[in-house]
Amino acid sequence: MPQPNLTDAPAFQALSKHFADAKDWQMRTLFTSQPDRFERFSIDAAGLMLDYSKNRVDGTTLDLLLQLARERELEQKRAAMFSGEKINATENRSVLHTALRLPRTASLVVDGHDAVPEVHAVLDHMQAFSDRVRSGQWTGCTGEPITDIVNIGIGGSDLGPEMTCRALRPFVHPRLSLHFVSNVDGHDLDAVLAKVRSETTLFIIASKTFTTRETMLNAQSARSWFLRHHGERDLPRHFAAVSTNTDAVRAFGIDPENMFPFWDWVGGRYSVWSAIGLPLALAIGFDGFSEFLGGAHAMDQHFQTAPLDRNMPVILGMLGIWYRNFFGSSSVSIAPYHQDLSQFPAYLQQLEMESNGKRVTLDGAPVPVATCPIIWGDVGTNGQHAYFQLLHQGTDVTPVDFIAALKPAHALDGHHMVLLANCFAQSEAFMRGKTEDEVRNEMQAQKIPDEQIRAVLPHRVFPGNRPSNTILMDKLAPATLGALIALYEHKVFVQGVVWGINSFDQWGVELGKVLAKNIETELTGPARPDAHDASTNGLIARAKMALSA
């Protein structure tokens, strides 16, 4: 039965009326009138703390947002996902990345099979393999231990492993260097091959079907590079696969014993918990990888069991609905105040925009409201000296998620206090701003002439009243990173349910792939001008001329 239109929901209409007043609220006033605001609007779960007090909300706002979540049947659809129902309707698939972090003692029957023993069989295989590589028992063809691991994949087969290995850099085995190749641009692979020795390098080819065009081109080039130094009999010591295509893996020269499968109910952008996470298991060890899974599972349990008004993913998701669909905010900036989380904004770009960048509902009807905002950002102190100008004084109001660890993983004096001070100060500055009176009083105290004050004053006013969340953890470690990723996964689910879309397909990436195959044949063969517009024909002709010169 088709779901009722979102904008017809009683809670949505009540929120529209409520917004007429709320849009003019000043957060300074809210904090003054509610001394306990921080305690009321913060949550602890799975090793994380979310402070959402610096948002343009009050108790009524949150009540209405949660009422909307209930009217959109969030609780029932959450149960459907965790139980293995095929909620990915366009591909008739279950959505069970959460099963990848279930403990061995759990049970989850999908299509007549208990998924948990299958998951743990792959995890056991990953453990045995990673233990051999890390201990030095697994050697290259010349008997030397592995020193470099090169992961070749794209999309979820690259972003998750790369982000997590960078995030957990202090936990990486000191002998191992991790490298990631995703771009079909040969400069990417060329730069990595220039850094490694063939005798001590292990390549992981990550492609479920072993047919992904970009990945397999890079894989074949890496294979050719290796064979310039060694024989085909040496390939199995230096190549492993994350795939389900045994025949293609064997034909490539990889021993199927070193192939790690995963399942159709694991979407690419949700796959770092699966065998796609093999580089992370190699990097930090299987005990660390198990802690990573455990942190995510703890967030899963919180999401399943906590009341909606104390449920961290639900609150984070519904605040996003508030700003996207009522304030009209078209983007969200991610500001991790931790250098090792430098890839986290890029990871969230795929997670959120590929999931919820949709324009039709599950019923195929147009979505009546705006869906996923643009996700962007960088590590916090770098952003302060780049684009925070826009966030503070630009014409758009952009919500910001600040992320920080309270304890560093280094021993350098002074750095971390400065880092945290910047993080907390920026969130306060976005909320407070700086009024004309404050600017004037400050300049007068500096004995600046009145004429100069009048000229400069408008440029030094900060409107403030700009929303942010702050997510804190004790330290960035495998468990807290797992919980952080799972938090955003469930936020995506919450928003997809409210918008009535399928968060687990990605048909939008297919059209360009098909057209690229056609154009590739024209770049190397006869042109087909009748197949394209004048611009595309002109670009093809210019490229062919340059390549043949």
KARA-V829686 format. One record per residue. N is the residue number from 0. NEAR is the number of other ideal C-beta (glycine too) atoms within 12 Angstrom. Layout:
# KARA-V829686
N/NEAR, N/NEAR
This chain:
# KARA-V829686
0/6, 1/11, 2/25, 3/21, 4/21, 5/37, 6/26, 7/19, 8/29, 9/19, 10/32, 11/32, 12/21, 13/24, 14/37, 15/24, 16/17, 17/28, 18/26, 19/13, 20/15, 21/30, 22/23, 23/14, 24/26, 25/20, 26/34, 27/26, 28/17, 29/29, 30/25, 31/13, 32/13, 33/19, 34/11, 35/13, 36/24, 37/21, 38/13, 39/22, 40/32, 41/24, 42/35, 43/22, 44/35, 45/37, 46/34, 47/41, 48/30, 49/41, 50/34, 51/42, 52/32, 53/36, 54/43, 55/37, 56/37, 57/25, 58/18, 59/19, 60/36, 61/33, 62/20, 63/31, 64/45, 65/33, 66/25, 67/41, 68/42, 69/27, 70/28, 71/39, 72/24, 73/36, 74/25, 75/18, 76/30, 77/33, 78/19, 79/21, 80/40, 81/31, 82/22, 83/29, 84/24, 85/22, 86/32, 87/31, 88/25, 89/23, 90/17, 91/16, 92/25, 93/31, 94/42, 95/40, 96/47, 97/42, 98/39, 99/44, 100/43, 101/32, 102/22, 103/20, 104/11, 105/22, 106/19, 107/32, 108/18, 109/29, 110/18, 111/8, 112/18, 113/20, 114/33, 115/25, 116/21, 117/29, 118/37, 119/26, 120/20, 121/33, 122/34, 123/20, 124/28, 125/39, 126/28, 127/23, 128/35, 129/38, 130/21, 131/24, 132/38, 133/32, 134/20, 135/18, 136/14, 137/28, 138/20, 139/30, 140/26, 141/18, 142/14, 143/20, 144/25, 145/40, 146/29, 147/35, 148/43, 149/47, 150/50, 151/46, 152/43, 153/37, 154/34, 155/41, 156/46, 157/43, 158/38, 159/49, 160/46, 161/42, 162/40, 163/48, 164/42, 165/33, 166/45, 167/44, 168/30, 169/26, 170/33, 171/27, 172/31, 173/13, 174/20, 175/34, 176/26, 177/39, 178/34, 179/37, 180/42, 181/34, 182/22, 183/25, 184/15, 185/20, 186/14, 187/28, 188/33, 189/17, 190/16, 191/29, 192/28, 193/17, 194/18, 195/30, 196/24, 197/33, 198/22, 199/31, 200/42, 201/47, 202/46, 203/50, 204/50, 205/50, 206/42, 207/35, 208/24, 209/32, 210/21, 211/31, 212/22, 213/33, 214/41, 215/30, 216/27, 217/39, 218/43, 219/28, 220/28, 221/39, 222/33, 223/22, 224/29, 225/36, 226/21, 227/13, 228/23, 229/25, 230/16, 231/19, 232/13, 233/25, 234/34, 235/28, 236/32, 237/43, 238/42, 239/42, 240/46, 241/49, 242/39, 243/25, 244/23, 245/20, 246/16, 247/25, 248/34, 249/20, 250/20, 251/36, 252/31, 253/36, 254/21, 255/24, 256/16, 257/35, 258/35, 259/42, 260/32, 261/40, 262/32, 263/25, 264/34, 265/38, 266/41, 267/36, 268/40, 269/46, 270/41, 271/50, 272/46, 273/46, 274/46, 275/46, 276/52, 277/47, 278/48, 279/47, 280/50, 281/45, 282/41, 283/37, 284/27, 285/30, 286/19, 287/32, 288/43, 289/30, 290/27, 291/43, 292/42, 293/30, 294/36, 295/45, 296/34, 297/34, 298/45, 299/40, 300/26, 301/31, 302/40, 303/28, 304/21, 305/25, 306/18, 307/29, 308/23, 309/22, 310/38, 311/42, 312/45, 313/42, 314/40, 315/43, 316/44, 317/43, 318/43, 319/42, 320/45, 321/43, 322/40, 323/34, 324/32, 325/34, 326/33, 327/19, 328/31, 329/21, 330/31, 331/42, 332/43, 333/42, 334/43, 335/41, 336/43, 337/45, 338/27, 339/30, 340/39, 341/28, 342/34, 343/42, 344/36, 345/30, 346/37, 347/40, 348/32, 349/38, 350/43, 351/42, 352/29, 353/30, 354/40, 355/44, 356/31, 357/32, 358/20, 359/21, 360/29, 361/27, 362/19, 363/16, 364/18, 365/18, 366/29, 367/23, 368/31, 369/29, 370/32, 371/37, 372/36, 373/24, 374/37, 375/27, 376/37, 377/30, 378/31, 379/41, 380/27, 381/21, 382/31, 383/30, 384/13, 385/17, 386/24, 387/31, 388/15, 389/20, 390/38, 391/34, 392/23, 393/17, 394/12, 395/23, 396/34, 397/35, 398/42, 399/45, 400/48, 401/45, 402/47, 403/42, 404/35, 405/26, 406/20, 407/26, 408/26, 409/18, 410/10, 411/12, 412/9, 413/12, 414/18, 415/25, 416/18, 417/18, 418/32, 419/26, 420/20, 421/27, 422/36, 423/25, 424/25, 425/34, 426/41, 427/26, 428/30, 429/40, 430/39, 431/26, 432/26, 433/27, 434/20, 435/21, 436/15, 437/19, 438/23, 439/22, 440/16, 441/19, 442/25, 443/17, 444/11, 445/14, 446/10, 447/19, 448/12, 449/13, 450/10, 451/16, 452/24, 453/17, 454/13, 455/19, 456/24, 457/16, 458/17, 459/26, 460/21, 461/28, 462/25, 463/30, 464/30, 465/37, 466/40, 467/44, 468/43, 469/39, 470/46, 471/33, 472/36, 473/20, 474/25, 475/42, 476/33, 477/41, 478/33, 479/41, 480/52, 481/43, 482/42, 483/48, 484/54, 485/42, 486/43, 487/45, 488/44, 489/45, 490/42, 491/45, 492/48, 493/41, 494/47, 495/43, 496/41, 497/46, 498/44, 499/38, 500/40, 501/38, 502/41, 503/39, 504/29, 505/29, 506/20, 507/19, 508/23, 509/13, 510/12, 511/15, 512/21, 513/14, 514/18, 515/20, 516/16, 517/20, 518/24, 519/19, 520/16, 521/25, 522/23, 523/15, 524/12, 525/12, 526/23, 527/16, 528/16, 529/11, 530/16, 531/18, 532/12, 533/11, 534/11, 535/22, 536/19, 537/15, 538/19, 539/30, 540/21, 541/16, 542/19, 543/21, 544/13, 545/11, 546/12, 547/10, 548/7
